[in-house]
Structure formats: C-alpha cells, structure tokens
Amino acid sequence: MSDRLKPVDPRRILKRAAGLGAIAGLAGVYLSVVGIVERFETRNVVTGVAPLGLLTVAIAILVAAYVAARPPRNWGMTEPARGHKFMASLLTGAAAGLVLVLFLLAVGALDLRDIFPNTTPGLVRILSLGIEGPAGWAALMALCLSLGAVAGALHQLRPRDRQPLIAAMAAVLLMSLMEPFLNNVFLQLRQNALASFIYQRSGLTIPAAVIVFLVVLAVSAFQTYRGAATRRRVAALPENTRRSATYVALFLVGLLLLVLPHLMGVFLSEVVGTVGLYILMGLGLNIVVGYAGLLDLGYVAFFAVGAYATALLTSPVSSLGLGMDFWMALPIVIIVAAITGIIIGAPVLRLRGDYLAIVTLGFGEIVRILLLSDALRPIFGGAQGILAIPPPVVGDLRLAGPINLYYPILAFVVLGAFVAWTLANSRIGRAWNAMREDEEVAAATGINTTNYKLLAFAIGAVFGCVAGAFFAVKIGIVFPQRLDLLVSITVLSLIILGGMGSIRGVILGAFVLVGLPELLREFAEYRLLIYGGVLVAMMLLRPEGLLPNRSRQRELHDDDDSAEVQYQRRVGTETGAPAISAP
C-alpha cells in the first residue's frame, strides 16, 4: 500500500456490492435446491419468530451486505463515508433479492423438479413468506432490502459498538443450534423445568432468547470497553498472585473434567470420547504438519496400524489368539507405531509439498486395501475385521462403556498435549521450525534434516496409533471400512481450522469439526458441505486458524504489517478504532 491512500471511488464500491449481492442470492438458490431451506423450516431458532430454513438464506445475504460496505484494504482507499456504506449494503440486499425473485419466477414458469427435486411448492411458499403471487415476490424483495439495511445500519456504529451486537446475535443462533445437546444435559440433571423454559419446539423461547442476547451483549461490551484495562490490572498483579490464580483455574478445570461424564450421560460421554481420539490424532499430525512442515494425507495409516495391532494382540479370536491385557499390549503397539512411522517416512525423505502429500495419501490407501484384501484375510479378517476386542481393565474395574473409557482417553490427551508442548519448546521443536521455514538453510546450519524428519514421522505415528488403540477397545471391533481417507481429511481439517502448530487450536478444531457434527446430528446430511464452506471461509478470512500459533501468525502477516499500520493510522480516527503502532 502506498503512503497516501486514494480517495473513495463510490462506483467501484457499488459495483462490488452488486456482485456480492448476486453471489449471496446464488448462495440462497443453492441452499434452496439442495433442500436445506425446506428441510429445516420446522426447526426454529426462536420459536414462533425465526425458522432456521429461511434464516440460512437471510444469514448469507446479511453477511454479504456487511462485507460489501467496506472496500478491501488492498484497494488502497480511504474509509468510505457512512452514506456510501449504507448504500453499498442496501444494493447488496437488492441484488440478492433480485436473484431470488428470478429463481421463484423460474420455478413457477418451468418444471424444474426433474432436475432439482427440492424445488417444491413448499419451497416457493417459504421463500415468498407464505404470500402467493407478485405480493410474495415483493415481500421477498422487501426482506432482502431490510437485511441490507440492517447490515448498513451496523456500519453506522463504531466498531467497538457493533461488535457486541454481532456477538450477541451469534450467541442466540448457537444456543438454538445446541438445543439437542443442552436439552440432554438438562434432562440428565433432572432440570425439566429449566429445559422447558429455555427450549420449546426445537428452538429457543422468546424470553430465553432475550436473556441470552442481553447477557452476551453485556459480557461482550465489557470485554470491548473494559477488557484492555482489566488485562493491564491483571498484568500489574504480583507474579505469585498470578501464578496462584493460574493454579486455581487449572484445578477447577481439572475438577470439571473429572465430573463431566457423570453430568453429561452416556451419549455425550461417547461424543466427548470420540473428540478425544481426534485430539490425539490432531496432536500427532500437528507435529508432522504444523511443526515439521511435512504435509501428510495418509495419517489414517497410523490410526489403522494402532487399531489392528491392538486387536491382534488383545482379541482372543484374532489370528494370533494371544488375548493379552490392553495395558501390556499398548507398549508393543507404540513400538510398532514408531517403526511404521520410520518405514513410511524413509522413502519420502526427498519429497516436499504436493508430492509428499500424494505419496503419503498413497500409503494410506495401500494400508486400507491390504487390510481389506482376501490375501491377508486369515490375518486381518478382511471386510469382517477382528471381533471381540476386550476393554482395558484396571484392578477389578472393566473400563467398558463411554463413561469409563472417558478417563483413560482424557489422561492420554493431557499427556499428549504436554509432550507436544514440550517438543515445541525444545531444541527438537526449533529444528522442526527451521526445516519448515527453509529446509536447505536448516541443513546448512548443521541440522540433520533426515533424522528430524524421521523423528517427526515416528512421534506422529505414535500419537495416531494410541488413538487407534483406544478406538479398537472403544467399539470392540475393527474393520477397514471405518479407516478411509475421510479420517485423514478430518484430522488435517481440524488442524487448519484451529491453527497449525497450535495445541489449543487442535483442541478447538476437534470440538468444532468432530464434536459439533456429532451433537447436531440433524445436520449430518450436510456435514461435508459445511466442512467445505468452513474451510473456504477460514482460508479467505483467517488463514492462520482460530487459535493460531504466534510464530505461524507472524509468517502469514508480517508482509502486510506495514500496510496494516498505515491503514489503521489513516482510518482509525474516523471509525473509532484505536490506532496501532508499528512494531
């Protein structure tokens, strides 16, 4: 960006707004023809006020209108006037409404059900707000214009004023979507009256929605207006006081984790256990991809090796027939995992980037096909797999069932996070970071890149195999159909979403991409669609992830720092946002 920003070009802004509106309208058409709008029309966000089906289209238009009001920073323009922002948002809503009205006209004039089975009279009724004929088209256009006006009105506020409003609206939506999960928790705690007050007909009641909105608005406003001052006062406290507060917080979190399965019940404990397995795999793949920079798309191979090695050693009906105790078999599984990591890593030492990804993807598929093959059926059981895998035993207690297995999975997740954190802050972690930045320069400084690559593959394989071992005893059977490419894609996706190289990001990504779909099973049909949309949005809006590693964040944004400083200095006063200083 140049030192002097160019004046605002209203025509360019309005042209972009019209394009974004057309895209939002097409997004609404897509949501309609794939069946989302009609499928979730009976699912309420606020009972009697906001059905989820039409709201999905409204959210797409609202987001597009909000984005259209401010030009991208790379245009090098000064901040537009508030009137220009409002007109851009309004034009976005109008363009989206025009596309949707044309879609309704096409559905009415043409028989599209042979191509798009979901273009039913019910869909037309929903989009036209229950009004027939031209009056319904006018109502749809008025709704879209209203959404554009709301987005434009938000831009009339200072950023610090509108952020709490956006957070409160998002909280109401999230609270509504979590209805199956939270209702289960309330019933488990025998709080039927509270569940009836908060939820009704698969949606928030109006009083509950108002309370959630006001509470989140107040908390977010306090964080926005007083958060910096509070953080400064906390930083000014004596070190012993801050350390004691940290220990107390860790103790309370640990206590909550210990009693959590008894509060959640069997189903939710099952979900959390599955999330824990993906956290373990995410921590392992994060070492390979996030720390060492080795793109591995065949990570499911390590997961499969851990599951089948555990099954072979512990199941009395396996081909080995050893019937070993799980805790005796686990060290053997870990050794097998490390050897497998080295075996897979050795042939790909000279490969990087896309080539490495393709080769590791091939290894993952090779493992799955071998496990499925008839030639190895006497050993691995073929498509039937290996049955009768016993659960772990501690003393006289059989750790069977989601609630009992929760504790060993939690213990290994905590241990894995500690090991990953220790490695990241050690000499090994610094060597991996150097390799990720520039392998040739790292080799020139004396780092044995071969050894460190093999070490990354071996340690990553151990994490994956431990997760596979617990997966085997969790379901009591292993078979190749559960060990496909989607497992690797999911683990890689949660790392990207949370933030490569970030342990906190792995945990958050696992809960978002694995936990939420399990809780929101009503959306399971559209899981891959949501995955794709989330990843595209993350790559465009926050490529470093939700909770990024600081060094990774600097890598992605250092080139833009000077331009960002200049932009903030020029528009900070007008928008009310605090100006930032150069580093």
C-alpha positions in Angstrom: 0.0 0.0 0.0 1.3 3.4 -0.9 1.9 6.1 1.8 -1.1 8.1 0.5 -4.5 6.4 0.3 -6.6 7.1 -2.8 -10.0 8.8 -2.5 -13.1 6.7 -2.3 -14.5 5.6 -5.6 -18.2 5.1 -5.0 -18.9 3.5 -8.3 -16.3 0.8 -7.7 -17.7 0.1 -4.2 -21.3 -0.1 -5.6 -20.2 -2.4 -8.4 -18.5 -4.7 -5.9 -21.7 -4.6 -3.7 -23.9 -5.6 -6.6 -21.5 -8.6 -7.4 -21.5 -9.7 -3.7 -25.3 -9.4 -3.7 -25.6 -11.6 -6.8 -23.3 -14.2 -5.1 -25.4 -14.1 -1.9 -28.6 -14.6 -4.0 -27.0 -17.6 -5.8 -26.0 -19.0 -2.4 -29.6 -18.7 -1.3 -30.7 -20.5 -4.5 -28.1 -23.3 -3.8 -29.4 -23.7 -0.2 -32.9 -24.0 -1.7 -32.2 -26.5 -4.4 -30.2 -28.8 -2.1 -33.1 -29.0 0.3 -31.6 -27.1 3.3 -34.3 -24.4 3.3 -37.3 -26.7 3.3 -35.6 -29.4 5.4 -35.1 -27.0 8.4 -38.2 -24.9 8.0 -39.7 -26.7 11.0 -36.5 -26.2 13.0 -36.8 -22.9 15.0 -34.1 -20.6 16.1 -36.6 -18.6 18.2 -39.9 -20.5 18.4 -42.7 -18.7 16.6 -40.4 -16.0 15.3 -37.4 -17.2 13.3 -37.4 -20.6 11.5 -34.0 -21.9 10.6 -34.7 -22.8 7.0 -35.3 -19.2 5.7 -32.8 -17.9 8.2 -29.9 -19.7 6.4 -30.6 -17.7 3.3 -31.0 -14.5 5.4 -27.6 -15.0 7.0 -25.9 -15.4 3.7 -27.4 -12.1 2.5 -26.7 -10.3 5.8 -23.0 -11.4 5.8 -22.6 -10.3 2.1 -24.2 -7.0 2.8 -22.0 -6.4 5.8 -18.8 -7.2 3.9 -19.8 -5.1 0.9 -19.9 -1.9 3.0 -16.2 -1.7 3.3 -13.7 -2.0 0.4 -10.8 -4.4 0.8 -7.6 -2.9 2.2 -5.6 -3.8 -0.9 -7.7 -1.3 -2.9 -5.7 1.4 -1.1 -8.8 3.6 -0.5 -9.7 5.8 2.4 -12.6 4.8 4.6 -15.9 5.3 2.8 -18.5 7.8 4.2 -21.3 6.3 6.2 -23.8 7.1 3.4 -21.7 5.1 0.9 -21.5 2.2 3.3 -25.3 2.2 3.8 -25.9 2.4 0.0 -23.5 -0.5 -0.7 -25.2 -2.7 1.9 -28.7 -1.8 0.5 -27.6 -2.5 -3.0 -26.2 -5.9 -1.9 -29.6 -6.8 -0.4 -31.4 -5.6 -3.6 -29.2 -7.7 -5.9 -29.6 -10.8 -3.7 -33.4 -10.2 -3.7 -33.5 -9.9 -7.5 -31.7 -13.2 -7.9 -34.1 -14.9 -5.6 -37.1 -13.4 -7.2 -35.9 -14.6 -10.6 -35.4 -18.0 -9.1 -39.1 -18.0 -7.9 -40.2 -16.9 -11.4 -38.2 -19.7 -13.0 -39.7 -22.3 -10.6 -43.2 -21.0 -11.4 -42.7 -20.9 -15.1 -40.7 -24.1 -15.6 -40.9 -27.6 -14.3 -37.6 -27.9 -12.5 -38.4 -30.9 -10.3 -36.9 -33.4 -12.7 -33.5 -31.7 -12.3 -33.9 -30.2 -8.8 -36.3 -32.4 -6.8 -36.4 -29.9 -3.9 -38.0 -27.1 -5.9 -41.4 -27.9 -4.4 -44.5 -25.7 -3.8 -43.4 -25.8 -0.2 -40.1 -24.2 -1.0 -41.9 -21.5 -3.0 -44.2 -20.8 -0.1 -41.2 -20.5 2.3 -39.3 -18.1 0.1 -42.3 -16.0 -0.7 -43.1 -15.7 3.1 -46.4 -17.6 2.7 -47.8 -15.0 0.3 -48.9 -16.0 -3.2 -48.2 -14.3 -6.5 -46.4 -10.9 -7.1 -47.2 -9.9 -3.5 -44.9 -12.7 -2.3 -42.1 -11.7 -4.7 -42.4 -8.1 -3.3 -42.3 -9.5 0.3 -39.1 -11.4 -0.5 -37.5 -8.3 -2.1 -38.5 -6.3 1.0 -37.0 -8.8 3.3 -33.7 -8.7 1.3 -33.7 -4.9 1.4 -34.3 -5.0 5.1 -31.3 -7.3 5.6 -29.1 -4.9 3.6 -30.4 -2.0 5.6 -29.6 -3.9 8.9 -26.0 -4.5 7.7 -25.7 -0.9 6.6 -27.0 0.3 10.0 -24.4 -1.8 11.8 -21.7 0.1 9.8 -23.1 3.4 11.1 -21.9 2.3 14.5 -18.3 2.4 15.7 -16.5 -1.0 15.5 -16.4 -1.2 19.3 -20.2 -0.6 19.4 -21.2 -3.1 16.8 -19.0 -6.0 17.9 -21.1 -6.8 21.0 -24.3 -6.7 18.9 -22.8 -9.2 16.4 -21.6 -11.4 19.2 -25.0 -11.4 20.9 -26.8 -12.4 17.7 -24.3 -15.2 17.0 -24.8 -16.4 20.6 -28.6 -16.7 20.1 -28.1 -18.7 16.9 -25.5 -21.0 18.5 -27.6 -21.5 21.7 -30.5 -22.5 19.5 -28.5 -25.0 17.4 -27.2 -26.6 20.6 -30.7 -27.5 21.7 -30.3 -31.3 21.4 -27.1 -31.2 23.4 -28.2 -28.8 26.1 -31.7 -30.4 26.5 -29.9 -33.7 27.1 -27.8 -32.2 29.8 -30.8 -30.6 31.5 -32.7 -33.9 31.5 -29.6 -35.7 32.8 -29.5 -33.2 35.7 -33.3 -33.5 36.1 -33.9 -29.9 35.3 -37.0 -30.4 33.3 -38.5 -27.0 34.2 -35.4 -25.2 33.1 -35.3 -27.1 29.8 -39.0 -26.2 29.2 -38.2 -22.5 29.9 -35.3 -22.3 27.5 -36.4 -24.6 24.7 -39.8 -25.2 23.0 -40.5 -27.0 19.8 -36.7 -27.4 18.9 -36.0 -23.7 19.4 -35.3 -21.0 22.0 -38.3 -19.5 23.7 -38.6 -15.7 23.3 -37.7 -15.0 27.0 -34.7 -17.3 26.8 -33.5 -15.7 23.5 -33.8 -12.2 25.1 -31.9 -13.3 28.1 -29.1 -14.9 26.1 -28.9 -11.8 23.9 -28.7 -9.4 26.8 -26.2 -11.4 28.8 -23.8 -11.9 25.8 -24.2 -8.3 24.9 -23.2 -7.2 28.4 -20.3 -9.5 28.6 -19.0 -8.6 25.1 -19.5 -4.9 25.8 -17.5 -5.2 29.0 -14.7 -7.1 27.1 -14.7 -4.4 24.4 -14.7 -1.3 26.6 -13.0 -2.5 29.8 -11.1 -5.6 28.7 -7.8 -3.9 28.0 -7.9 -2.0 31.3 -8.7 -5.3 33.1 -5.9 -7.1 31.4 -3.5 -4.3 32.4 -4.6 -4.6 36.1 -4.1 -8.3 36.0 -0.7 -7.9 34.4 0.2 -5.5 37.2 -0.5 -8.0 39.9 2.4 -9.7 41.7 3.8 -12.8 39.9 3.0 -15.0 42.9 -0.7 -13.9 42.8 -1.0 -14.6 39.1 0.7 -18.0 39.4 -1.7 -18.9 42.3 -4.7 -17.8 40.2 -3.4 -20.0 37.3 -3.1 -23.0 39.6 -6.6 -22.4 41.0 -8.1 -22.1 37.4 -6.3 -25.4 36.4 -7.6 -27.1 39.5 -11.2 -26.1 38.7 -10.9 -27.1 35.1 -9.4 -30.5 36.1 -12.2 -31.0 38.6 -14.8 -30.2 35.9 -13.2 -32.6 33.5 -13.3 -35.4 36.2 -17.1 -35.0 36.9 -18.1 -34.1 33.3 -19.1 -37.6 32.2 -21.4 -38.1 35.2 -23.1 -34.8 34.3 -23.4 -35.5 30.6 -24.6 -39.0 30.5 -23.7 -41.9 28.1 -24.4 -40.3 24.8 -22.5 -37.1 25.4 -19.6 -39.0 27.0 -19.5 -41.1 23.8 -19.2 -37.8 21.8 -16.5 -36.4 24.0 -14.6 -39.7 23.8 -14.7 -39.5 20.0 -13.4 -35.9 20.2 -10.6 -37.0 22.5 -9.5 -39.6 19.9 -9.4 -36.9 17.2 -7.5 -34.6 19.5 -4.8 -37.3 20.0 -4.6 -37.8 16.2 -4.6 -34.0 15.7 -1.7 -33.6 18.1 0.3 -36.2 16.2 -0.4 -34.8 12.8 0.3 -31.3 14.1 3.8 -32.4 14.9 4.3 -33.7 11.3 2.5 -30.9 9.5 2.4 -27.9 11.9 5.9 -28.3 13.4 8.0 -30.0 10.8 6.1 -28.8 7.7 5.6 -32.3 6.2 2.2 -32.5 4.5 0.8 -36.0 5.3 -2.5 -37.0 3.8 -2.2 -40.7 4.8 -2.3 -40.3 8.5 -5.1 -42.8 8.7 -2.5 -45.5 8.1 -1.0 -45.0 11.6 -4.5 -45.0 13.1 -5.2 -48.2 11.3 -2.0 -49.8 12.5 -2.7 -48.9 16.1 -6.3 -50.3 15.9 -5.3 -53.6 14.2 -2.2 -54.1 16.3 -4.3 -53.8 19.4 -7.0 -56.1 18.0 -4.4 -58.8 17.1 -2.7 -58.7 20.5 -5.8 -58.5 22.7 -8.7 -60.3 20.9 -8.9 -64.0 21.8 -10.5 -64.7 18.4 -7.8 -62.9 16.3 -5.3 -64.8 14.1 -2.7 -64.6 16.9 -5.0 -65.6 19.6 -2.9 -64.1 22.4 -5.6 -62.4 24.4 -3.2 -60.0 26.0 -4.2 -57.4 28.5 -4.6 -53.9 26.9 -2.0 -52.3 29.1 0.6 -55.0 28.3 -0.2 -54.7 24.6 0.0 -50.8 24.5 3.8 -50.6 24.7 4.1 -53.1 21.9 1.7 -51.1 19.8 3.7 -47.9 20.5 6.9 -49.6 19.3 5.1 -50.9 16.2 3.8 -47.4 15.6 7.3 -45.8 15.8 8.7 -48.4 13.4 5.8 -47.9 11.0 6.4 -44.1 11.0 10.0 -44.7 10.1 9.1 -47.2 7.4 6.6 -44.8 5.8 8.9 -41.7 6.3 12.1 -43.2 4.9 11.0 -43.4 1.2 9.6 -39.9 1.2 12.6 -38.0 2.7 13.4 -36.3 -0.6 9.9 -35.2 -1.3 8.2 -31.9 -0.3 4.8 -30.2 -0.6 2.3 -31.6 -3.0 4.5 -34.6 -4.0 4.8 -35.6 -0.3 1.1 -35.3 0.2 0.3 -37.5 -2.8 2.8 -40.2 -1.8 1.5 -40.3 1.8 -2.0 -40.4 0.5 -1.0 -43.5 -1.5 0.5 -45.1 1.6 -2.8 -44.6 3.5 -4.8 -46.2 0.7 -2.3 -49.1 0.4 -2.8 -49.9 4.1 -6.6 -49.8 3.8 -6.6 -52.0 0.7 -4.2 -54.6 2.3 -6.4 -54.8 5.4 -9.4 -55.3 3.1 -7.8 -57.9 0.8 -8.7 -61.5 0.6 -5.0 -62.5 0.5 -4.5 -61.2 4.1 -7.9 -62.3 5.3 -6.6 -65.1 7.5 -4.6 -62.4 9.5 -6.7 -59.3 9.4 -10.2 -60.7 8.9 -10.9 -59.0 5.5 -14.1 -56.9 5.4 -15.4 -58.5 8.6 -12.4 -57.3 10.6 -11.5 -58.5 14.0 -14.1 -59.0 16.7 -14.3 -59.4 20.4 -11.7 -56.8 21.4 -11.8 -56.6 25.2 -11.9 -53.3 27.1 -9.0 -52.2 29.4 -9.0 -53.5 32.9 -7.7 -51.6 36.0 -7.8 -53.9 39.0 -11.3 -55.3 39.2 -12.8 -52.5 37.1 -13.5 -53.1 33.4 -13.3 -49.7 31.5 -16.1 -50.6 29.3 -18.6 -48.0 28.0 -18.2 -44.3 27.2 -18.2 -43.1 30.8 -15.4 -45.4 32.0 -13.3 -45.1 28.8 -13.5 -41.3 29.1 -10.9 -41.2 31.8 -8.0 -43.1 30.1 -8.7 -41.1 26.9 -8.6 -37.9 28.9 -5.3 -39.0 30.6 -3.6 -39.7 27.2 -4.9 -36.4 25.7 -3.4 -34.5 28.6 -0.1 -36.5 28.3 -0.1 -36.0 24.6 -0.7 -32.2 24.9 2.2 -32.0 27.4 4.5 -34.0 25.2 3.6 -31.8 22.2 4.1 -28.6 24.2 7.5 -29.8 25.5 8.7 -30.8 22.0 7.6 -27.4 20.6 9.7 -25.5 23.1 12.7 -27.8 22.9 15.7 -28.0 20.6 13.9 -30.5 18.5 10.9 -28.2 18.0 13.2 -25.4 17.0 14.9 -27.7 14.4 11.5 -28.7 13.0 10.5 -25.0 12.8 13.7 -24.3 10.9 13.0 -27.1 8.5 9.5 -25.9 7.9 10.8 -22.4 7.1 13.6 -23.4 4.7 14.9 -26.9 4.6 18.1 -26.0 2.7 19.0 -23.2 5.1 18.3 -25.5 8.1 20.6 -28.2 6.6 23.3 -25.5 6.0 23.2 -24.6 9.7 24.0 -28.2 10.7 20.5 -29.6 11.3 20.3 -33.3 10.3 17.1 -33.0 8.3 16.9 -36.7 7.6 16.9 -37.6 11.3 14.5 -34.9 12.3 12.0 -35.8 9.5 12.1 -39.5 10.6 11.6 -38.4 14.2 8.6 -36.3 13.3 7.0 -39.2 11.4 7.8 -41.6 14.3 6.4 -39.4 17.0 3.3 -38.5 14.9 2.7 -42.2 14.3 2.8 -43.0 18.0 0.0 -40.4 18.6 -2.1 -41.9 15.8 -1.5 -45.5 16.9 -2.5 -44.7 20.5 -5.7 -43.1 19.2 -6.3 -46.2 17.1 -5.7 -48.5 20.1 -8.4 -46.7 22.1 -10.7 -46.7 19.1 -10.4 -50.5 18.9 -11.3 -51.1 22.5 -13.9 -48.4 22.4 -16.1 -50.1 19.8 -14.9 -53.7 20.4 -14.3 -54.4 16.7 -12.1 -53.0 13.9 -12.8 -53.2 10.2 -11.3 -51.4 7.1 -14.5 -49.5 6.2 -14.0 -47.2 9.2 -10.4 -46.4 8.2 -10.9 -44.5 4.9 -9.4 -41.2 3.6 -12.0 -39.1 5.3 -10.3 -39.7 8.7 -7.1 -38.1 7.4 -9.0 -35.2 5.8 -10.9 -34.6 9.0 -7.7 -34.6 11.2 -6.0 -32.2 8.7 -9.1 -30.0 8.6 -9.3 -29.6 12.3 -5.6 -28.6 12.4 -6.2 -26.0 9.7 -9.3 -24.7 11.4 -7.7 -24.5 14.8 -4.3 -23.2 13.7 -1.2 -25.2 12.5 1.4 -25.6 15.2 -1.1 -24.6 18.0 -2.1 -27.2 20.6 -5.1 -25.0 21.7 -6.1 -24.8 18.1 -6.1 -28.6 17.7 -8.4 -29.0 20.7 -10.8 -26.3 19.5 -10.7 -27.7 15.9 -11.6 -31.2 17.2 -14.6 -29.9 19.1 -15.8 -27.8 16.2 -15.3 -30.3 13.3 -16.0 -33.5 15.3 -17.9 -32.7 18.4 -20.5 -30.3 16.9 -21.5 -32.6 14.0 -22.0 -35.4 16.5 -24.1 -33.2 18.7 -26.0 -31.7 15.7 -26.9 -35.0 14.0 -29.9 -33.3 12.3 -27.3 -31.6 10.1 -25.3 -34.8 9.4 -26.6 -35.0 5.9 -24.8 -31.7 5.1 -21.6 -32.4 7.1 -19.3 -32.4 4.1 -20.9 -29.3 2.7 -20.4 -27.5 6.0 -16.8 -28.7 6.1 -16.1 -27.3 2.7 -17.7 -23.9 3.4 -15.9 -23.6 6.8 -12.5 -24.3 5.2 -13.0 -21.9 2.3 -14.1 -19.2 4.7 -11.1 -19.9 7.0 -8.6 -19.7 4.2 -10.0 -16.4 3.0 -10.7 -14.7 6.3 -8.3 -16.2 8.8 -5.7 -18.4 7.2 -3.7 -18.8 10.4 -6.7 -20.5 12.2 -8.9 -19.7 15.1 -6.3 -20.0 17.8 -3.0 -19.7 15.8 0.5 -20.3 16.9 2.1 -16.9 17.3 5.1 -17.7 15.0 2.8 -19.1 12.4 0.6 -16.0 12.6 3.7 -13.8 12.0 4.7 -15.8 9.0 1.3 -15.2 7.3 1.0 -11.5 8.3 4.5 -10.0 8.6 4.4 -8.9 4.9 1.3 -6.9 5.5 2.3 -5.4 8.8 3.5 -2.0 7.4 0.4 -1.7 5.2 -1.9 -2.6 8.1 -0.2 0.0 10.3 -0.6 2.7 7.6 -4.3 1.8 7.0 -5.1 1.8 10.7 -3.4 5.1 11.3 -5.4 6.7 8.5 -8.9 5.3 9.2 -8.7 4.7 13.0 -9.9 8.1 14.0 -12.9 8.0 11.7 -14.0 4.5 12.6 -13.4 4.9 16.3 -10.9 2.0 16.4 -7.7 2.5 18.3 -4.7 3.1 16.1 -1.9 0.7 16.3 1.8 1.4 16.4 4.5 -0.1 14.3 6.4 -3.0 15.9 
